[in-house]
Amino acid sequence: MYINIESYIESHSTEESKVLEELFRETHLHAVHPRMVSGHIQGRLLSLLSRLKQPHRILEIGTYTGYSAICLAEGLKTGGKLISIEINDELEAINRKNIEKAGMCDKVQLITGDAKTIIPELTDEFELIFIDGNKQEYPEYYELSKSKLASGGLLIADNALWSGKVIKTATDPQTREIQKFNNMVQEDPSMRNFILPVRDGLMIAEKIQA
């Protein structure tokens, strides 16, 4: 029987929880642009990276419907906190419902607003930062958040390959800014980085310890 590679990976990866399975289904039924949700494969990878890092503080830029926030929060140390920023206030109710269903109200702090104005006001230092917001603002997110990243911390950004368009001459602002972001990370001497070709590409960068 024919099976595609994605199905094979899913069948050989830890299962997603029932809450995440229902969240994924609900996103596809009711949300605009449901392909933005992390999903099983990427979600298990984010969870694994977080568990390996065991961060005390996580910053997420772009909550969407809460799938990635739940996955990342699974790796928090006891008493740890994930701060997730989402600009679309229409998603706040579904985000809060999903975080509550996952039993993570004490771990996840949802903030509705513009990350570019919120990040400078944050006083925490983060061991893990996940960027998955407005693609045209990736370079700004990077500049604002890297000073908040702890030495030895991980910065992960979704859509680093942007459906393969990053290897072509950019004709749209989203592609141009993702290309700019990728170049910024690559040329930053304070980072060790690698683009993992999972789904739409994850830029994974470690802040070199001083």
Secondary structure as UniProt FT lines:
FT   HELIX           5..11
FT   HELIX           18..30
FT   HELIX           34..36
FT   HELIX           39..53
FT   STRAND          57..61
FT   TURN            64..65
FT   HELIX           67..73
FT   TURN            74..75
FT   TURN            78..79
FT   STRAND          81..86
FT   HELIX           89..91
FT   HELIX           92..101
FT   TURN            102..103
FT   TURN            105..107
FT   STRAND          108..112
FT   HELIX           115..118
FT   HELIX           119..121
FT   STRAND          126..131
FT   HELIX           135..137
FT   HELIX           138..145
FT   HELIX           146..148
FT   STRAND          149..158
FT   HELIX           162..167
FT   HELIX           173..186
FT   TURN            189..190
FT   STRAND          191..196
FT   TURN            199..200
FT   STRAND          202..207
//
